[in-house]
Amino acid sequence: MGTGVRQVADGTYLVHGSNTNWVILTEGDAATLIDTGYPGDREQLLASLAEVGSAPEAVTAVLITHAHNDHLGSAEFLRSAYGMPVYLHEAEVPHARRDFLHQVSVGTVFKNGWRPGVLPWSVHAIRSGGTAHVPVAAPQPFPTEGALDLPGRPVPVHTPGHTDGHCAFHLPALGAVVSGDGLVSGHPTSRAKGPQLLPDMFHHERARTVASLDVYAELEGDLLLPGHGPAHRGPLREAALQARDRAL
């Protein structure tokens, strides 16, 4: 399996895992890791760090956009094996501990099985650990407000709806946003290409997800690094408005 690494700017890498992306921000050999893919993506995750000249020991922190299994998959492994902190929005911390689970149910997925791409995606998700129990034992809220003192200087931006504590990460110096699942550019269950929302069944509160597009629209930049789909270049405001138009 290839590592799926795509360099999108200096020290900035979008990695295409198995249906889910993660982002690596580097300064020398130190790195910030944003999301971790499915549990089944672990080998690829570790290989991607090596490809960009880093290593798990050099990861300063793991940032999680939201605590769905395809983004949280190896967070506890990295925390327990290497001692790195796992940070999320404060509203998402209990979700990462699995005090509750806001994730599409198997029953809902199969009710939507008639939709193009849903059944192949669901088989892959199950095989990759999409229904596994992968809580983080000691997740932490972001230690400060504003830019985090980590490689890449990411700025957490609360974008609720997909989950209560869903968070994007703005990279002002690059004019980029790591958008998680609140704004994507593709998905195996969608036939649309370009900026869009995930299909309705994936959102905890769809109306809040749509409303959060206004937050994305206010971010300065022209590079979208989504949780699903390829990198998208163009004004972030236009990407958010395109997704809103498609959602209405």
Backbone as CSV, one residue per row, in Angstrom:
resi,resn,N_x,N_y,N_z,CA_x,CA_y,CA_z,C_x,C_y,C_z
1,MET,0.852,-1.198,0.000,0.000,0.000,0.000,0.884,1.242,0.000
2,GLY,0.577,2.216,-0.822,1.298,3.465,-0.811,0.932,4.274,0.414
3,THR,1.742,5.284,0.710,1.473,6.098,1.889,0.408,7.162,1.646
4,GLY,0.125,7.485,0.386,-0.912,8.466,0.079,-0.552,9.883,0.419
5,VAL,0.740,10.174,0.610,1.163,11.508,1.042,1.163,12.473,-0.135
6,ARG,0.552,13.645,0.069,0.565,14.721,-0.914,1.049,15.992,-0.226
7,GLN,2.180,16.524,-0.670,2.641,17.795,-0.108,1.837,18.917,-0.751
8,VAL,1.182,19.725,0.083,0.313,20.783,-0.435,0.877,22.177,-0.183
9,ALA,1.884,22.263,0.696,2.573,23.528,0.971,3.830,23.172,1.770
10,ASP,4.684,24.157,2.006,5.896,23.889,2.772,5.542,23.308,4.133
11,GLY,6.077,22.146,4.435,5.851,21.529,5.731,4.432,21.063,5.981
12,THR,3.620,20.963,4.935,2.199,20.635,5.092,1.842,19.507,4.145
13,TYR,1.267,18.441,4.709,0.997,17.230,3.932,-0.425,16.744,4.198
14,LEU,-1.164,16.515,3.112,-2.467,15.867,3.184,-2.256,14.411,2.817
15,VAL,-2.678,13.517,3.691,-2.468,12.091,3.469,-3.816,11.427,3.237
16,HIS,-3.936,10.738,2.098,-5.170,10.034,1.758,-5.078,8.613,2.285
17,GLY,-5.776,8.349,3.366,-5.868,7.006,3.905,-6.939,6.221,3.173
18,SER,-7.463,5.208,3.814,-8.504,4.398,3.180,-9.862,5.068,3.409
19,ASN,-10.200,5.965,2.520,-11.460,6.728,2.535,-11.450,7.913,3.492
20,THR,-10.389,8.116,4.245,-10.304,9.237,5.186,-8.912,9.858,5.104
21,ASN,-8.845,11.176,5.279,-7.570,11.882,5.229,-7.078,12.244,6.624
22,TRP,-5.777,12.416,6.736,-5.198,13.093,7.890,-4.162,14.088,7.380
23,VAL,-3.706,14.977,8.255,-2.794,16.054,7.871,-1.583,16.038,8.802
24,ILE,-0.413,16.232,8.228,0.833,16.323,8.993,1.428,17.706,8.756
25,LEU,1.713,18.419,9.845,2.368,19.726,9.798,3.749,19.565,10.416
26,THR,4.793,19.951,9.687,6.144,19.708,10.179,6.939,20.989,10.363
27,GLU,7.839,20.952,11.359,8.889,21.958,11.553,10.148,21.166,11.884
28,GLY,11.067,21.055,10.930,12.187,20.134,11.102,11.641,18.722,11.147
29,ASP,12.058,17.936,12.130,11.495,16.591,12.239,10.313,16.544,13.207
30,ALA,10.018,17.665,13.881,8.856,17.730,14.769,7.590,17.866,13.934
31,ALA,6.477,17.358,14.461,5.248,17.346,13.672,4.023,17.497,14.561
32,THR,2.988,18.047,13.964,1.633,18.003,14.503,0.834,17.079,13.594
33,LEU,0.097,16.160,14.185,-0.742,15.241,13.424,-2.196,15.605,13.659
34,ILE,-2.925,15.857,12.574,-4.354,16.172,12.673,-5.139,14.994,12.109
35,ASP,-5.834,14.306,13.020,-6.590,13.082,12.739,-5.657,11.901,12.467
36,THR,-6.226,10.694,12.542,-5.388,9.492,12.483,-5.957,8.384,11.610
37,GLY,-7.071,8.645,10.902,-7.648,7.613,10.049,-8.352,6.532,10.847
38,TYR,-8.744,5.473,10.135,-9.366,4.301,10.756,-8.336,3.540,11.596
39,PRO,-8.791,2.700,12.531,-7.848,1.807,13.203,-7.031,0.977,12.209
40,GLY,-7.657,0.563,11.130,-6.970,-0.243,10.130,-5.971,0.509,9.286
41,ASP,-5.905,1.835,9.448,-4.953,2.663,8.694,-3.621,2.842,9.423
42,ARG,-3.439,2.168,10.562,-2.287,2.476,11.418,-0.953,2.304,10.702
43,GLU,-0.793,1.214,9.975,0.482,0.994,9.276,0.754,2.115,8.287
44,GLN,-0.282,2.526,7.559,-0.124,3.621,6.601,0.157,4.934,7.321
45,LEU,-0.478,5.141,8.452,-0.250,6.354,9.233,1.214,6.471,9.645
46,LEU,1.757,5.396,10.190,3.153,5.421,10.628,4.095,5.594,9.438
47,ALA,3.764,4.953,8.313,4.596,5.089,7.115,4.564,6.520,6.583
48,SER,3.417,7.181,6.698,3.321,8.560,6.196,4.189,9.505,7.022
49,LEU,4.271,9.282,8.324,5.159,10.103,9.149,6.607,9.930,8.716
50,ALA,6.999,8.688,8.461,8.369,8.440,8.018,8.643,9.101,6.681
51,GLU,7.665,9.081,5.776,7.883,9.643,4.444,8.146,11.143,4.491
52,VAL,7.548,11.848,5.456,7.745,13.297,5.531,8.936,13.654,6.430
53,GLY,9.709,12.646,6.839,10.905,12.894,7.618,10.681,13.018,9.105
54,SER,9.558,12.506,9.576,9.261,12.558,10.988,9.148,11.133,11.528
55,ALA,8.590,11.003,12.726,8.407,9.706,13.373,7.419,9.900,14.505
56,PRO,6.793,8.827,14.995,5.844,8.997,16.101,6.467,9.696,17.301
57,GLU,7.730,9.399,17.580,8.404,10.023,18.723,8.526,11.535,18.573
58,ALA,8.458,12.024,17.344,8.632,13.456,17.078,7.303,14.200,16.969
59,VAL,6.185,13.489,17.095,4.877,14.149,17.021,4.605,14.857,18.345
60,THR,4.457,16.162,18.279,4.268,16.983,19.476,2.887,16.787,20.076
61,ALA,1.881,16.634,19.211,0.515,16.430,19.684,-0.323,15.872,18.539
62,VAL,-1.400,15.202,18.937,-2.417,14.758,17.989,-3.642,15.641,18.188
63,LEU,-4.075,16.276,17.123,-5.303,17.066,17.141,-6.385,16.281,16.415
64,ILE,-7.574,16.245,16.982,-8.667,15.474,16.395,-9.809,16.417,16.027
65,THR,-10.215,16.379,14.754,-11.335,17.229,14.330,-12.625,16.797,15.003
66,HIS,-12.822,15.476,15.142,-14.006,14.942,15.804,-13.775,13.454,16.044
67,ALA,-14.530,12.903,16.974,-14.192,11.585,17.504,-14.920,10.429,16.831
68,HIS,-15.112,10.498,15.525,-15.588,9.333,14.784,-14.417,8.384,14.538
69,ASN,-14.725,7.100,14.442,-13.663,6.096,14.365,-12.714,6.286,13.196
70,ASP,-13.193,6.844,12.085,-12.314,6.999,10.924,-11.367,8.196,11.057
71,HIS,-11.474,8.926,12.151,-10.552,10.033,12.433,-9.784,9.802,13.744
72,LEU,-10.397,9.062,14.632,-9.847,8.808,15.966,-9.055,7.503,16.041
73,GLY,-9.050,6.731,14.965,-8.656,5.333,14.989,-7.404,4.965,15.754
74,SER,-6.300,5.713,15.580,-5.038,5.372,16.243,-4.651,6.367,17.330
75,ALA,-5.572,7.231,17.741,-5.228,8.269,18.718,-4.796,7.663,20.048
76,GLU,-5.526,6.689,20.556,-5.163,6.092,21.840,-3.868,5.290,21.732
77,PHE,-3.663,4.619,20.611,-2.396,3.917,20.402,-1.228,4.895,20.487
78,LEU,-1.335,6.025,19.826,-0.250,7.006,19.829,-0.059,7.617,21.217
79,ARG,-1.157,7.877,21.895,-1.077,8.455,23.249,-0.405,7.475,24.216
80,SER,-0.858,6.227,24.201,-0.347,5.270,25.180,1.053,4.781,24.841
81,ALA,1.362,4.642,23.547,2.667,4.117,23.146,3.765,5.174,23.167
82,TYR,3.402,6.424,22.867,4.425,7.461,22.710,4.245,8.651,23.645
83,GLY,3.162,8.655,24.424,2.981,9.705,25.413,2.549,11.046,24.882
84,MET,2.126,11.091,23.622,1.745,12.384,23.062,0.325,12.758,23.486
85,PRO,0.074,14.047,23.755,-1.275,14.465,24.125,-2.223,14.392,22.931
86,VAL,-3.490,14.111,23.219,-4.548,14.103,22.212,-5.510,15.226,22.574
87,TYR,-5.596,16.237,21.710,-6.405,17.425,21.972,-7.633,17.466,21.070
88,LEU,-8.763,17.888,21.667,-10.006,18.102,20.939,-10.711,19.317,21.540
89,HIS,-11.766,19.765,20.868,-12.631,20.782,21.455,-13.226,20.219,22.745
90,GLU,-13.451,21.071,23.724,-13.931,20.599,25.024,-15.244,19.816,24.913
91,ALA,-16.104,20.171,23.953,-17.364,19.449,23.781,-17.164,18.066,23.184
92,GLU,-15.985,17.840,22.586,-15.708,16.557,21.945,-14.907,15.617,22.846
93,VAL,-14.375,16.139,23.945,-13.569,15.310,24.851,-14.352,14.109,25.375
94,PRO,-15.576,14.286,25.895,-16.313,13.100,26.360,-16.679,12.142,25.225
95,HIS,-16.834,12.664,24.031,-17.094,11.797,22.874,-15.882,10.915,22.609
96,ALA,-14.682,11.491,22.707,-13.459,10.709,22.496,-13.273,9.647,23.579
97,ARG,-13.737,9.936,24.796,-13.673,8.934,25.873,-14.717,7.846,25.687
98,ARG,-15.669,8.091,24.792,-16.815,7.219,24.549,-17.779,7.198,25.744
99,ASP,-17.909,8.390,26.371,-18.997,8.561,27.329,-20.330,8.444,26.594
100,PHE,-20.320,8.754,25.326,-21.456,8.586,24.412,-20.882,8.433,23.017
101,LEU,-21.730,8.079,22.066,-21.282,7.914,20.687,-22.264,8.576,19.743
102,HIS,-21.810,9.617,19.052,-22.597,10.279,18.018,-22.020,9.863,16.665
103,GLN,-22.394,8.709,16.217,-21.875,8.163,14.963,-22.997,7.407,14.283
104,VAL,-23.027,7.459,12.954,-24.106,6.797,12.228,-24.158,5.324,12.626
105,SER,-25.370,4.829,12.856,-25.526,3.441,13.282,-25.474,2.498,12.085
106,VAL,-25.140,1.250,12.363,-25.138,0.238,11.305,-26.521,0.120,10.682
107,GLY,-27.565,0.207,11.521,-28.931,0.113,11.007,-29.251,1.225,10.028
108,THR,-28.842,2.462,10.367,-29.099,3.589,9.469,-28.342,3.421,8.157
109,VAL,-27.111,2.933,8.247,-26.330,2.712,7.027,-27.054,1.720,6.116
110,PHE,-27.524,0.631,6.678,-28.160,-0.377,5.828,-29.523,0.068,5.317
111,LYS,-30.203,0.951,6.052,-31.437,1.544,5.521,-31.151,2.396,4.297
112,ASN,-29.918,2.925,4.215,-29.504,3.738,3.074,-28.692,2.930,2.058
113,GLY,-28.723,1.615,2.207,-27.910,0.758,1.355,-28.261,0.810,-0.115
114,TRP,-29.444,1.290,-0.427,-29.856,1.402,-1.834,-29.148,2.567,-2.535
115,ARG,-28.576,3.477,-1.748,-27.918,4.636,-2.349,-26.584,4.226,-2.968
116,PRO,-26.209,4.838,-4.092,-24.949,4.468,-4.758,-23.745,4.585,-3.817
117,GLY,-22.954,3.556,-3.782,-21.705,3.586,-3.041,-21.801,3.241,-1.568
118,VAL,-23.018,3.177,-1.009,-23.144,3.004,0.440,-22.705,1.611,0.889
119,LEU,-23.155,0.570,0.215,-22.788,-0.776,0.659,-21.290,-1.057,0.527
120,PRO,-20.645,-0.729,-0.612,-19.188,-0.928,-0.657,-18.453,-0.120,0.413
121,TRP,-18.897,1.117,0.644,-18.271,1.927,1.684,-18.445,1.277,3.051
122,SER,-19.652,0.769,3.345,-19.914,0.193,4.665,-19.088,-1.067,4.905
123,VAL,-18.911,-1.883,3.874,-18.078,-3.079,4.025,-16.645,-2.668,4.355
124,HIS,-16.142,-1.674,3.619,-14.788,-1.185,3.887,-14.688,-0.619,5.296
125,ALA,-15.685,0.170,5.719,-15.644,0.797,7.040,-15.579,-0.253,8.144
126,ILE,-16.390,-1.294,8.014,-16.391,-2.346,9.034,-15.053,-3.073,9.063
127,ARG,-14.531,-3.395,7.892,-13.246,-4.099,7.828,-12.098,-3.260,8.364
128,SER,-12.231,-1.931,8.283,-11.158,-1.030,8.721,-11.288,-0.609,10.180
129,GLY,-12.312,-1.105,10.864,-12.481,-0.776,12.273,-13.479,0.312,12.548
130,GLY,-14.367,0.573,11.602,-15.336,1.645,11.776,-16.314,1.423,12.907
131,THR,-16.518,0.171,13.319,-17.418,-0.122,14.439,-16.652,-0.597,15.677
132,ALA,-15.324,-0.516,15.648,-14.510,-0.943,16.789,-14.673,0.031,17.956
133,HIS,-14.326,-0.428,19.142,-14.377,0.411,20.345,-12.975,0.971,20.558
134,VAL,-12.773,2.242,20.233,-11.428,2.840,20.282,-11.422,4.135,21.108
135,PRO,-11.853,4.099,22.353,-11.846,5.325,23.167,-10.430,5.797,23.447
136,VAL,-10.298,7.092,23.667,-9.041,7.673,24.148,-9.151,7.766,25.669
137,ALA,-8.177,7.215,26.371,-8.268,7.135,27.823,-8.166,8.503,28.495
138,ALA,-7.346,9.387,27.934,-7.138,10.692,28.575,-7.088,11.805,27.544
139,PRO,-8.196,12.031,26.804,-8.218,13.146,25.857,-8.233,14.467,26.615
140,GLN,-7.722,15.514,25.969,-7.630,16.811,26.636,-8.244,17.904,25.767
141,PRO,-8.854,18.915,26.396,-9.283,20.084,25.625,-8.061,20.889,25.197
142,PHE,-8.221,21.724,24.191,-7.111,22.551,23.722,-6.543,23.364,24.890
143,PRO,-5.223,23.427,25.019,-4.626,24.069,26.198,-4.732,25.581,26.215
144,THR,-4.922,26.193,25.062,-5.018,27.649,24.987,-6.066,28.026,23.956
145,GLU,-6.450,29.288,23.961,-7.296,29.809,22.895,-6.400,30.376,21.802
146,GLY,-6.938,30.426,20.579,-6.158,30.946,19.473,-5.158,29.917,18.976
147,ALA,-4.084,30.401,18.357,-3.099,29.512,17.753,-2.435,28.642,18.808
148,LEU,-2.309,27.364,18.501,-1.655,26.426,19.404,-0.146,26.467,19.185
149,ASP,0.602,26.333,20.251,2.067,26.376,20.173,2.575,24.998,19.748
150,LEU,2.312,24.681,18.494,2.655,23.393,17.899,3.169,23.650,16.487
151,PRO,3.887,22.716,15.888,4.274,22.879,14.483,3.067,23.207,13.604
152,GLY,3.210,24.237,12.773,2.128,24.684,11.914,1.258,25.754,12.517
153,ARG,1.326,25.952,13.850,0.524,26.961,14.565,-0.965,26.893,14.185
154,PRO,-1.577,25.711,14.280,-2.994,25.603,13.915,-3.890,26.341,14.905
155,VAL,-4.959,26.917,14.376,-5.938,27.640,15.195,-7.248,26.842,15.195
156,PRO,-7.661,26.273,16.331,-8.932,25.548,16.362,-10.108,26.475,16.095
157,VAL,-11.056,25.993,15.314,-12.264,26.752,14.969,-13.459,25.819,15.164
158,HIS,-14.310,26.127,16.132,-15.448,25.266,16.435,-16.471,25.327,15.303
159,THR,-16.781,24.178,14.741,-17.736,24.076,13.628,-18.703,22.940,13.930
160,PRO,-19.604,23.120,14.888,-20.465,22.020,15.351,-21.522,21.621,14.330
161,GLY,-22.053,20.438,14.536,-23.118,19.923,13.692,-22.860,18.482,13.313
162,HIS,-21.741,18.252,12.651,-21.378,16.870,12.331,-21.270,16.086,13.636
163,THR,-20.613,16.676,14.635,-20.701,16.291,16.039,-20.753,17.584,16.840
164,ASP,-21.071,17.469,18.136,-21.194,18.689,18.945,-19.884,19.464,19.022
165,GLY,-18.773,18.736,19.109,-17.492,19.407,19.277,-16.622,19.385,18.043
166,HIS,-17.229,19.201,16.882,-16.442,19.186,15.644,-15.638,20.485,15.523
167,CYS,-14.398,20.336,15.103,-13.502,21.488,15.041,-12.680,21.441,13.761
168,ALA,-12.580,22.573,13.080,-11.640,22.725,11.975,-10.365,23.356,12.526
169,PHE,-9.311,23.352,11.721,-8.054,23.970,12.128,-7.591,24.907,11.020
170,HIS,-7.566,26.201,11.353,-7.151,27.217,10.396,-5.635,27.352,10.456
171,LEU,-5.026,27.453,9.292,-3.582,27.667,9.187,-3.383,29.014,8.496
172,PRO,-3.477,30.122,9.240,-3.480,31.452,8.619,-2.242,31.746,7.783
173,ALA,-1.081,31.289,8.223,0.155,31.584,7.492,0.157,30.946,6.109
174,LEU,-0.583,29.853,5.956,-0.662,29.163,4.666,-1.929,29.504,3.896
175,GLY,-2.862,30.181,4.543,-4.150,30.417,3.899,-4.891,29.117,3.663
176,ALA,-4.880,28.243,4.663,-5.477,26.917,4.512,-6.348,26.602,5.711
177,VAL,-7.259,25.666,5.529,-8.052,25.155,6.639,-8.138,23.634,6.529
178,VAL,-7.859,22.975,7.639,-8.097,21.532,7.767,-9.534,21.403,8.241
179,SER,-10.416,20.961,7.358,-11.849,21.162,7.576,-12.581,19.982,8.193
180,GLY,-11.886,18.850,8.410,-12.570,17.706,8.984,-13.731,17.260,8.127
181,ASP,-14.853,16.944,8.768,-16.037,16.474,8.034,-17.129,17.529,7.946
182,GLY,-16.829,18.748,8.386,-17.817,19.818,8.275,-17.882,20.425,6.889
183,LEU,-16.863,20.171,6.061,-16.800,20.657,4.681,-15.811,19.758,3.960
184,VAL,-16.299,18.982,3.000,-15.448,18.003,2.318,-15.469,18.268,0.816
185,SER,-14.670,17.487,0.095,-14.635,17.656,-1.368,-14.987,16.371,-2.099
186,GLY,-15.435,15.356,-1.379,-15.826,14.096,-1.985,-15.998,13.037,-0.922
187,HIS,-16.640,11.926,-1.308,-16.832,10.795,-0.400,-17.300,9.618,-1.233
188,PRO,-16.939,8.389,-0.846,-17.370,7.229,-1.633,-18.884,7.089,-1.761
189,THR,-19.647,7.696,-0.847,-21.108,7.602,-0.927,-21.730,8.811,-1.629
190,SER,-20.912,9.685,-2.187,-21.411,10.861,-2.905,-20.934,10.833,-4.347
191,ARG,-21.799,11.187,-5.248,-21.417,11.286,-6.655,-20.970,12.697,-7.020
192,ALA,-21.131,13.632,-6.090,-20.728,15.017,-6.345,-19.221,15.162,-6.181
193,LYS,-18.659,16.107,-6.907,-17.247,16.451,-6.788,-17.130,17.899,-6.347
194,GLY,-16.107,18.203,-5.588,-15.906,19.574,-5.136,-16.548,19.811,-3.778
195,PRO,-16.477,21.051,-3.275,-16.947,21.358,-1.920,-18.399,20.955,-1.697
196,GLN,-18.649,20.285,-0.591,-19.978,19.740,-0.285,-20.028,19.311,1.171
197,LEU,-21.245,19.024,1.629,-21.426,18.350,2.902,-21.481,16.845,2.666
198,LEU,-21.143,16.091,3.679,-21.362,14.654,3.619,-22.854,14.373,3.540
199,PRO,-23.248,13.196,3.053,-24.667,12.840,3.057,-25.285,12.974,4.445
200,ASP,-26.590,13.253,4.471,-27.271,13.628,5.705,-27.105,12.612,6.833
201,MET,-27.049,11.333,6.514,-27.046,10.314,7.569,-25.815,10.401,8.468
202,PHE,-24.768,11.068,8.022,-23.528,11.117,8.793,-23.509,12.218,9.851
203,HIS,-24.452,13.161,9.797,-24.401,14.322,10.685,-25.263,14.117,11.929
204,HIS,-24.715,14.469,13.071,-25.499,14.406,14.310,-26.643,15.418,14.263
205,GLU,-26.334,16.650,13.818,-27.357,17.682,13.651,-27.100,18.394,12.338
206,ARG,-27.844,18.016,11.314,-27.575,18.557,9.981,-27.735,20.070,9.934
207,ALA,-28.755,20.616,10.598,-28.988,22.068,10.536,-27.789,22.838,11.086
208,ARG,-27.191,22.337,12.161,-26.008,22.999,12.710,-24.810,22.841,11.769
209,THR,-24.737,21.717,11.090,-23.663,21.523,10.119,-23.757,22.556,9.005
210,VAL,-24.964,22.767,8.513,-25.178,23.780,7.469,-24.834,25.164,8.013
211,ALA,-25.272,25.464,9.236,-24.997,26.776,9.824,-23.496,27.015,9.987
212,SER,-22.747,25.959,10.287,-21.303,26.108,10.476,-20.567,26.442,9.182
213,LEU,-21.216,26.260,8.045,-20.589,26.678,6.793,-20.315,28.178,6.793
214,ASP,-21.124,28.940,7.550,-20.867,30.377,7.667,-19.536,30.636,8.372
215,VAL,-19.173,29.762,9.298,-17.897,29.902,10.004,-16.744,29.656,9.030
216,TYR,-16.844,28.582,8.242,-15.817,28.318,7.229,-15.695,29.491,6.255
217,ALA,-16.829,30.085,5.894,-16.830,31.162,4.898,-16.075,32.402,5.382
218,GLU,-15.924,32.539,6.696,-15.236,33.707,7.240,-13.729,33.508,7.366
219,LEU,-13.239,32.306,7.094,-11.813,32.035,7.234,-11.066,32.488,5.985
220,GLU,-9.951,33.143,6.200,-9.146,33.641,5.087,-8.280,32.518,4.528
221,GLY,-8.269,32.403,3.212,-7.395,31.418,2.597,-7.959,30.880,1.303
222,ASP,-7.166,30.008,0.672,-7.572,29.462,-0.623,-7.172,27.994,-0.774
223,LEU,-7.039,27.292,0.368,-6.685,25.880,0.312,-7.504,25.120,1.350
224,LEU,-8.297,24.185,0.868,-9.151,23.356,1.714,-8.539,21.965,1.814
225,LEU,-8.277,21.526,3.041,-7.728,20.198,3.303,-8.793,19.416,4.062
226,PRO,-9.636,18.672,3.338,-10.819,18.065,3.956,-10.546,16.696,4.563
227,GLY,-11.499,16.247,5.381,-11.412,14.907,5.937,-11.670,13.824,4.910
228,HIS,-12.356,14.186,3.829,-12.645,13.244,2.745,-12.548,13.989,1.420
229,GLY,-11.919,13.358,0.440,-11.767,13.966,-0.874,-10.416,14.638,-1.034
230,PRO,-10.128,15.106,-2.245,-8.830,15.735,-2.518,-8.755,17.155,-1.987
231,ALA,-7.536,17.678,-1.911,-7.362,19.096,-1.587,-8.101,19.928,-2.618
232,HIS,-8.683,21.032,-2.164,-9.424,21.921,-3.062,-8.795,23.300,-2.984
233,ARG,-8.450,23.855,-4.151,-7.849,25.188,-4.202,-8.864,26.192,-4.757
234,GLY,-8.929,27.312,-4.082,-9.878,28.370,-4.410,-10.314,29.025,-3.112
235,PRO,-10.890,30.224,-3.169,-11.261,30.930,-1.949,-12.118,30.071,-1.026
236,LEU,-11.774,30.051,0.251,-12.529,29.245,1.211,-13.981,29.699,1.282
237,ARG,-14.206,30.996,1.150,-15.576,31.495,1.190,-16.409,30.885,0.063
238,GLU,-15.836,30.845,-1.128,-16.583,30.278,-2.253,-16.830,28.785,-2.062
239,ALA,-15.863,28.081,-1.475,-16.054,26.650,-1.218,-17.203,26.432,-0.240
240,ALA,-17.250,27.240,0.821,-18.313,27.093,1.807,-19.670,27.431,1.202
241,LEU,-19.726,28.473,0.382,-20.993,28.855,-0.240,-21.449,27.806,-1.257
242,GLN,-20.513,27.195,-1.952,-20.871,26.125,-2.893,-21.482,24.954,-2.131
243,ALA,-20.884,24.592,-1.000,-21.423,23.500,-0.203,-22.809,23.843,0.328
244,ARG,-22.991,25.100,0.730,-24.311,25.512,1.218,-25.352,25.420,0.114
245,ASP,-25.018,25.883,-1.077,-25.953,25.820,-2.194,-26.367,24.364,-2.493
246,ARG,-25.408,23.465,-2.410,-25.702,22.064,-2.664,-26.560,21.447,-1.566
247,ALA,-26.445,22.006,-0.356,-27.158,21.439,0.785,-28.607,21.903,0.878
248,LEU,-28.913,23.021,0.241,-30.250,23.604,0.366,-31.206,23.091,-0.704
